[in-house]
Amino acid sequence: MGIVAGDDSDAYVQVSEASNEGVVAILAAALLFVLPVDWARRKFTLNWNQAAQIDWGTVLLFGGGLVLGSLLSETGLAEVVGNSISDAIGVSTVVGITIVIVVVAVLISETTSNTASAAIVVPIAIAIAASADVDPTIPALAAIFGANYGFMLPVSTPPNAIVYSSGMLPITRMIKAGSVFDIIGIVLCVIGVVAMANLVGLA
């Protein structure tokens, strides 16, 4: 619509307001059933037999993680949890806050996507740093890096979901191996962010 009528046209504005990303995704998927590959043989891009073989369980699992992440952010539950953890531990230094934020970011990243995790944890990091009267730059950077270290569950990242959907890796083995990588990731994030901050003079 925008290509034909232009971004400033009334038709484009009305269509954009009426259809969100979900509607566009459903319409795009539905078009696969009607776009022909070989019209003479009535062969289309996707048929129902092929669609039935898709691992819908993994798709719903990953989609549920996205929804959970948005709800944690919108309801304010993630911020309450982060602040509660910080108050319970009683950290007030940059390194202490960084460690707590990285752990929280990794744990939240296990239940939702990396992008959603970063959107949730970064405001928590800034709020905790502000309450402790320290520079929020380092905790915020740690939150961004930590949100990318989720290896235990299929919903953590698309690669995890793809591997799990193959059926060749049981969930127990993924959790065991992922927990090791999570611990390594937490250590690397804390050391790397603090070292980078010292290098550029933020710490």
C-alpha positions as CSV (number, residue, x, y, z in Angstrom):
1,M,0.0,0.0,0.0
2,G,2.8,2.4,0.9
3,I,4.6,1.6,-2.4
4,V,1.5,2.2,-4.5
5,A,-0.2,5.1,-2.7
6,G,2.7,6.6,-0.7
7,D,3.4,6.9,3.0
8,D,1.3,10.1,3.3
9,S,-1.8,8.8,1.7
10,D,-5.0,8.3,3.7
11,A,-5.3,4.7,2.5
12,Y,-1.9,3.9,3.9
13,V,-2.7,5.5,7.2
14,Q,-6.0,3.7,7.6
15,V,-4.5,0.3,6.7
16,S,-1.6,0.9,9.1
17,E,-4.0,1.7,11.9
18,A,-6.3,-1.2,11.3
19,S,-3.6,-3.9,10.9
20,N,-0.8,-4.6,13.3
21,E,2.2,-7.0,13.0
22,G,0.1,-10.0,13.9
23,V,-2.5,-9.4,11.2
24,V,0.2,-8.8,8.6
25,A,1.9,-12.1,9.6
26,I,-1.3,-14.1,9.4
27,L,-2.1,-12.6,5.9
28,A,1.4,-13.4,4.7
29,A,1.2,-17.0,5.9
30,A,-2.3,-17.4,4.3
31,L,-1.0,-16.2,1.0
32,L,1.3,-19.2,0.8
33,F,-1.7,-21.4,0.3
34,V,-2.9,-19.3,-2.7
35,L,0.4,-18.3,-4.4
36,P,0.9,-20.8,-7.3
37,V,4.2,-22.5,-8.0
38,D,2.8,-24.4,-11.0
39,W,-0.7,-23.1,-11.9
40,A,-1.3,-25.7,-14.6
41,R,-0.9,-28.5,-12.0
42,R,-2.6,-26.5,-9.3
43,K,0.5,-26.6,-7.2
44,F,0.8,-23.9,-4.6
45,T,3.7,-22.6,-2.4
46,L,2.3,-24.5,0.6
47,N,-0.4,-27.1,1.1
48,W,-2.1,-28.4,4.2
49,N,-0.1,-31.6,4.4
50,Q,3.1,-29.6,4.5
51,A,1.7,-27.1,7.1
52,A,0.6,-30.0,9.3
53,Q,4.2,-31.2,9.5
54,I,5.4,-27.9,11.0
55,D,6.4,-28.2,14.7
56,W,3.6,-25.9,15.9
57,G,4.4,-26.8,19.5
58,T,7.8,-25.0,19.3
59,V,6.2,-22.1,17.4
60,L,3.6,-21.6,20.2
61,L,6.3,-22.0,22.8
62,F,8.4,-19.3,21.4
63,G,5.4,-17.1,20.8
64,G,4.4,-17.6,24.4
65,G,7.8,-16.4,25.5
66,L,7.3,-13.2,23.5
67,V,3.9,-12.6,25.1
68,L,5.3,-13.4,28.6
69,G,8.1,-10.9,28.1
70,S,5.8,-8.1,27.0
71,L,3.5,-8.8,30.0
72,L,6.4,-8.8,32.5
73,S,7.3,-5.4,31.1
74,E,3.8,-3.9,30.9
75,T,2.6,-5.0,34.3
76,G,5.8,-3.9,36.0
77,L,6.4,-7.4,37.5
78,A,9.9,-7.6,36.1
79,E,10.9,-4.3,37.8
80,V,9.4,-5.4,41.1
81,V,11.3,-8.7,40.9
82,G,14.6,-7.0,40.0
83,N,14.3,-4.4,42.8
84,S,13.3,-7.1,45.3
85,I,16.4,-9.2,44.4
86,S,18.6,-6.1,44.7
87,D,17.1,-5.1,48.1
88,A,17.3,-8.7,49.4
89,I,21.0,-9.0,48.5
90,G,21.8,-5.4,49.5
91,V,24.2,-4.5,46.8
92,S,25.2,-0.8,46.4
93,T,28.4,-0.9,44.4
94,V,28.8,-0.9,40.6
95,V,30.2,-4.4,40.5
96,G,27.6,-5.8,42.8
97,I,24.7,-4.3,40.9
98,T,26.3,-5.5,37.6
99,I,26.4,-9.1,38.9
100,V,22.8,-9.0,40.1
101,I,21.6,-7.5,36.8
102,V,23.5,-10.0,34.7
103,V,22.0,-12.9,36.7
104,V,18.5,-11.4,36.4
105,A,19.0,-10.8,32.7
106,V,20.1,-14.4,32.1
107,L,17.2,-15.8,34.1
108,I,14.6,-13.7,32.3
109,S,16.2,-14.5,29.0
110,E,15.4,-18.2,29.7
111,T,11.7,-17.5,29.6
112,T,11.5,-15.0,26.7
113,S,13.4,-13.8,23.7
114,N,16.6,-11.8,23.9
115,T,15.0,-8.6,22.6
116,A,12.1,-8.8,25.1
117,S,14.6,-9.6,27.9
118,A,16.7,-6.6,27.1
119,A,13.6,-4.3,27.0
120,I,12.6,-5.7,30.5
121,V,16.0,-5.7,32.3
122,V,17.5,-2.4,31.1
123,P,15.0,-0.3,32.9
124,I,15.4,-2.4,36.0
125,A,19.2,-1.9,35.8
126,I,18.8,1.9,35.5
127,A,16.3,2.0,38.4
128,I,18.6,-0.1,40.7
129,A,21.6,2.0,39.8
130,A,19.7,5.3,40.4
131,S,18.5,4.1,43.8
132,A,22.1,3.2,44.7
133,D,23.4,6.5,43.3
134,V,25.8,5.0,40.9
135,D,26.4,5.5,37.1
136,P,23.7,3.4,35.3
137,T,25.8,3.0,32.2
138,I,27.7,-0.1,33.3
139,P,24.6,-2.0,34.7
140,A,22.6,-1.1,31.6
141,L,25.4,-2.5,29.3
142,A,25.6,-5.6,31.5
143,A,21.8,-6.1,31.1
144,I,22.0,-5.9,27.4
145,F,24.8,-8.5,27.2
146,G,23.2,-10.7,29.8
147,A,19.9,-10.8,28.0
148,N,21.7,-12.6,25.1
149,Y,22.8,-15.5,27.3
150,G,19.9,-17.9,27.5
151,F,20.8,-21.4,26.6
152,M,18.8,-23.7,28.9
153,L,15.3,-23.7,27.4
154,P,13.9,-23.8,23.8
155,V,12.1,-20.5,24.2
156,S,15.4,-18.6,25.1
157,T,16.5,-18.1,21.5
158,P,15.4,-19.1,18.0
159,P,18.5,-21.4,17.6
160,N,17.5,-23.2,20.8
161,A,14.0,-23.6,19.5
162,I,15.3,-25.0,16.1
163,V,17.6,-27.5,17.8
164,Y,14.8,-28.6,20.2
165,S,12.3,-29.0,17.4
166,S,14.5,-31.5,15.7
167,G,13.6,-34.0,18.4
168,M,17.3,-35.1,18.7
169,L,18.0,-33.2,21.9
170,P,15.9,-33.9,25.0
171,I,15.0,-31.0,27.3
172,T,16.9,-32.4,30.3
173,R,20.1,-32.5,28.3
174,M,19.5,-29.0,27.0
175,I,19.0,-27.7,30.6
176,K,22.2,-29.4,31.8
177,A,24.4,-28.1,29.0
178,G,22.7,-24.7,29.0
179,S,23.2,-24.1,32.7
180,V,26.9,-24.5,32.2
181,F,26.9,-22.0,29.4
182,D,24.8,-19.7,31.4
183,I,27.3,-19.6,34.3
184,I,30.2,-19.1,31.9
185,G,28.2,-16.3,30.2
186,I,27.5,-14.6,33.5
187,V,31.2,-14.6,34.4
188,L,32.2,-13.4,31.0
189,C,29.6,-10.6,31.0
190,V,30.6,-9.3,34.4
191,I,34.4,-9.4,33.6
192,G,34.0,-8.0,30.1
193,V,31.7,-5.1,31.0
194,V,33.7,-4.1,34.0
195,A,37.0,-4.3,32.0
196,M,35.4,-2.3,29.2
197,A,34.2,0.3,31.6
198,N,37.6,0.6,33.2
199,L,39.2,0.9,29.7
200,V,37.0,3.9,28.7
201,G,37.0,5.5,32.1
202,L,33.3,4.8,33.1
203,A,34.2,2.9,36.3
